């Protein structure tokens, strides 16, 4: 493997690590901000409604229903959906940089895009295993976790989280069932709990560290 590939491989890994650290910091700050805003709204409305007659207080709370709904459901959902999308994109970018750089040096090999009907992540993994002769961690818990998240990400991107609007509804339901802190809401939409995003970032870091460590070891040999 040539010098350019070594440089690209190192760059891809470092960029992914920086990106994941940034996402981790972002989600922590945004979750805190949303929670703080929700608690502030609850305090203010409760304080203002406490001296109101019951019927007036009920109308007052109803008036602010949309505000509570946005802070308790809409904003967290949009945030977590965006994190899932950003993390999967980070994985794809890191792996495609490495595969593309390796293929550019070895154009006689089977292209990573030509692995049938597999999804992009699987195509990259097969290329790394079969064309780069590197032991990809495709049986690890982290990889299975990421593949399930990939299905969730696709639905978020193409169907806005509406489970029954996707192409492979049963496959998506299976992925949701396999993932902790992910469920189907009463409205048949993908619901993601606060605890999921840190777990996603952690598993992604473990996976990419494993992949790039194996590649670096192969380069050194």
Backbone torsions as a table, in degrees:
resi	resn	phi	psi	omega
1	UNK	NA	132.9	-172.5
2	UNK	-77.8	174.3	-177.2
3	UNK	-65.4	-37.4	-179.4
4	UNK	-64.3	-41.4	178.4
5	UNK	-61.7	-42.0	179.2
6	UNK	-58.7	-44.7	-178.6
7	UNK	-65.2	-44.3	-179.6
8	UNK	-65.0	-41.6	179.9
9	UNK	-62.0	-45.9	178.2
10	UNK	-63.8	-41.4	179.6
11	UNK	-63.5	-43.9	-179.2
12	UNK	-59.6	-42.3	-179.3
13	UNK	-68.7	-46.5	-179.0
14	UNK	-63.6	-40.6	179.2
15	UNK	-63.7	-40.6	178.9
16	UNK	-64.3	-41.6	179.2
17	UNK	-62.5	-43.3	179.1
18	UNK	-64.0	-43.7	-179.3
19	UNK	-62.3	-43.8	-179.2
20	UNK	-67.1	-38.2	176.1
21	UNK	-62.7	-39.9	178.7
22	UNK	-65.5	-44.7	178.5
23	UNK	-61.6	-42.1	-179.6
24	UNK	-60.9	-44.7	178.9
25	UNK	-66.3	-40.8	-179.0
26	UNK	-62.1	-49.2	-176.4
27	UNK	-65.8	-36.0	178.4
28	UNK	-63.1	-46.0	-178.8
29	UNK	-67.8	-40.0	-177.9
30	UNK	-71.6	-38.7	176.3
31	UNK	-61.6	-41.6	179.1
32	UNK	-64.3	-43.1	-178.2
33	UNK	-64.9	-42.6	179.4
34	UNK	-64.8	-44.2	-180.0
35	UNK	-63.7	-41.1	179.8
36	UNK	-64.8	-42.2	179.3
37	UNK	-65.3	-39.3	179.0
38	UNK	-64.6	-44.3	179.0
39	UNK	-65.1	-37.4	178.8
40	UNK	-64.6	-43.2	178.4
41	UNK	-63.3	-41.4	179.4
42	UNK	-62.5	-42.2	179.9
43	UNK	-64.8	-44.6	-176.4
44	UNK	-66.0	-46.5	-178.5
45	UNK	-66.4	-38.9	178.9
46	UNK	-65.4	-41.0	-179.8
47	UNK	-64.9	-41.9	-178.0
48	UNK	-74.3	-28.4	-175.5
49	UNK	-88.8	-13.7	-171.9
50	UNK	-63.8	-29.1	-179.2
51	UNK	-100.1	5.1	-179.6
52	UNK	-84.6	150.2	169.5
53	UNK	-57.9	153.3	-173.0
54	UNK	-55.8	-44.7	-177.9
55	UNK	-65.6	-39.0	179.2
56	UNK	-68.4	-40.5	178.7
57	UNK	-62.7	-40.1	178.7
58	UNK	-62.5	-42.1	178.1
59	UNK	-65.8	-36.5	179.7
60	UNK	-64.6	-45.4	178.4
61	UNK	-64.6	-38.8	179.0
62	UNK	-64.3	-36.6	178.0
63	UNK	-60.4	-35.1	-177.6
64	UNK	-96.1	9.7	-177.9
65	UNK	-56.7	-45.5	-178.4
66	UNK	-62.5	-35.7	178.5
67	UNK	-64.3	-44.6	178.3
68	UNK	-64.6	-41.3	-178.1
69	UNK	-62.1	-43.6	179.8
70	UNK	-62.5	-44.7	-176.2
71	UNK	-74.3	-32.8	-175.6
72	UNK	-91.8	-23.2	-176.4
73	UNK	-128.0	-54.5	-172.3
74	UNK	-65.1	-51.9	-177.6
75	UNK	-63.3	-47.5	177.2
76	UNK	-60.4	-38.9	-179.5
77	UNK	-64.8	-46.9	178.8
78	UNK	-61.4	-41.3	179.0
79	UNK	-61.6	-50.6	-175.2
80	UNK	-69.5	-35.4	174.0
81	UNK	-60.6	-43.9	-177.9
82	UNK	-66.9	-33.1	178.5
83	UNK	-68.2	-43.5	177.0
84	UNK	-57.7	-45.3	179.8
85	UNK	-63.9	-43.9	-178.2
86	UNK	-66.0	-40.0	-177.9
87	UNK	-69.3	-45.3	178.6
88	UNK	-62.7	-39.1	176.9
89	UNK	-62.8	-35.7	178.1
90	UNK	-65.4	-41.9	177.2
91	UNK	-63.1	-48.3	-179.2
92	UNK	-58.9	-44.1	-178.6
93	UNK	-63.4	-42.8	-178.8
94	UNK	-63.8	-45.6	-177.1
95	UNK	-72.0	-38.4	-179.1
96	UNK	-69.3	-33.6	176.4
97	UNK	-60.5	-44.7	-178.8
98	UNK	-68.1	-47.1	-179.2
99	UNK	-64.2	-42.4	-178.5
100	UNK	-65.6	-41.4	179.5
101	UNK	-65.0	-41.0	178.3
102	UNK	-65.5	-42.4	-179.6
103	UNK	-66.0	-37.7	179.0
104	UNK	-59.2	-31.6	177.8
105	UNK	-85.3	-15.4	-177.0
106	UNK	-136.5	65.2	-173.9
107	UNK	-68.2	-8.2	178.2
108	UNK	-80.2	-11.8	-178.3
109	UNK	-79.7	165.2	175.1
110	UNK	-67.1	128.4	-177.3
111	UNK	-67.5	145.6	-177.6
112	UNK	-67.4	-17.4	177.8
113	UNK	-83.1	-7.2	-172.7
114	UNK	-104.4	38.0	177.8
115	UNK	-105.5	56.3	171.5
116	UNK	60.0	-140.3	-174.0
117	UNK	-95.2	19.4	179.4
118	UNK	-73.2	156.1	176.9
119	UNK	-74.5	170.3	-173.8
120	UNK	-58.2	-43.1	-178.8
121	UNK	-63.2	-41.4	178.8
122	UNK	-66.0	-37.9	177.4
123	UNK	-60.3	-44.5	179.2
124	UNK	-64.0	-40.9	-178.5
125	UNK	-65.3	-40.9	178.8
126	UNK	-67.5	-38.2	177.5
127	UNK	-62.1	-45.3	-179.8
128	UNK	-62.2	-40.1	-179.9
129	UNK	-73.2	-47.9	-170.2
130	UNK	-88.7	-35.2	-176.5
131	UNK	-98.5	-30.5	178.0
132	UNK	-97.5	-8.7	179.0
133	UNK	56.5	44.3	-179.7
134	UNK	-119.2	137.8	-177.3
135	UNK	-73.5	97.7	178.9
136	UNK	-79.3	139.1	-177.6
137	UNK	-77.3	57.0	-174.0
138	UNK	-79.2	-1.7	175.3
139	UNK	-111.5	8.8	-178.8
140	UNK	-79.0	157.9	177.2
141	UNK	-63.0	-36.2	-178.6
142	UNK	-64.7	-40.2	-179.5
143	UNK	-66.4	-44.5	177.6
144	UNK	-61.3	-39.7	177.7
145	UNK	-60.4	-49.0	-177.5
146	UNK	-64.6	-39.1	178.3
147	UNK	-62.8	-37.8	176.1
148	UNK	-67.3	-39.8	177.2
149	UNK	-64.5	-35.5	178.6
150	UNK	-58.3	-42.1	177.8
151	UNK	-64.2	-40.4	177.7
152	UNK	-64.6	-44.2	179.1
153	UNK	-58.6	-43.3	-179.2
154	UNK	-60.6	-40.4	178.4
155	UNK	-66.9	-40.7	178.6
156	UNK	-59.8	-44.3	-177.1
157	UNK	-69.6	-43.1	-172.2
158	UNK	-96.9	-22.7	-176.7
159	UNK	-129.4	10.1	176.2
160	UNK	57.6	31.6	176.1
161	UNK	84.2	3.1	179.0
162	UNK	-84.5	110.3	-168.8
163	UNK	-60.1	-44.1	-174.3
164	UNK	-80.7	-1.1	-179.5
165	UNK	-94.2	-5.9	-177.5
166	UNK	-83.5	175.8	-179.0
167	UNK	-77.2	-47.8	-176.8
168	UNK	-109.8	80.1	-174.6
169	UNK	-64.4	-44.6	-178.1
170	UNK	-66.3	-39.8	177.1
171	UNK	-62.3	-40.9	178.2
172	UNK	-64.9	-43.9	179.2
173	UNK	-60.9	-39.0	177.4
174	UNK	-63.6	-41.5	179.2
175	UNK	-64.3	-43.1	178.7
176	UNK	-60.7	-41.3	-179.4
177	UNK	-65.4	-32.3	-178.4
178	UNK	-78.6	-22.0	-173.5
179	UNK	-92.6	130.2	174.0
180	UNK	-71.5	146.5	177.0
181	UNK	66.8	18.2	174.2
182	UNK	-127.9	136.4	-177.3
183	UNK	-152.0	176.9	175.7
184	UNK	-101.1	128.7	179.8
185	UNK	-78.9	172.6	177.4
186	UNK	-62.1	-25.7	179.7
187	UNK	-87.7	9.5	-178.6
188	UNK	61.3	41.0	174.5
189	UNK	-116.8	155.3	178.9
190	UNK	-69.8	123.0	177.4
191	UNK	-109.8	129.1	-178.7
192	UNK	-119.5	123.7	178.8
193	UNK	-77.6	161.6	-178.5
194	UNK	-58.3	-33.9	-175.1
195	UNK	-72.8	-12.6	-173.0
196	UNK	-72.2	-44.2	-172.8
197	UNK	-61.0	-45.8	175.7
198	UNK	-59.8	-36.3	178.0
199	UNK	-66.7	-41.5	177.3
200	UNK	-59.8	-46.3	-179.3
201	UNK	-64.1	-43.4	179.6
202	UNK	-61.2	-47.4	-179.7
203	UNK	-64.9	-35.2	177.2
204	UNK	-66.2	-43.3	177.7
205	UNK	-60.6	-44.2	179.1
206	UNK	-62.0	-45.9	-178.6
207	UNK	-61.9	-51.8	-177.2
208	UNK	-66.2	-36.9	176.2
209	UNK	-61.2	-40.1	179.0
210	UNK	-65.2	-47.2	-178.4
211	UNK	-62.6	-49.9	-174.7
212	UNK	-73.9	-27.5	174.1
213	UNK	-64.8	-43.1	178.8
214	UNK	-64.5	-39.4	179.2
215	UNK	-65.6	-44.2	179.8
216	UNK	-63.6	-38.4	177.5
217	UNK	-64.7	-37.9	178.7
218	UNK	-66.8	-39.2	178.6
219	UNK	-64.6	-38.0	-176.6
220	UNK	-72.0	-26.5	-176.7
221	UNK	-76.2	NA	NA
